[in-house]
């Protein structure tokens, strides 16, 4: 399903796209500094199977 979280690891998160996978290493939450995507996922409680819309 597009937008679904496939994997969460220390080195980042993998998101399913239409026809592929996007590996995200860093994110920048609004009003904050850039952080490792895996750490961010743990901080916000993101789980495998969750969907971005």
Protein Blocks (a to p, Z undefined) as FASTA:
>chain_A
ZZiafbdcfkbccdddehiacddfbdcdehiacddfklmmmmnopaehiacZZ
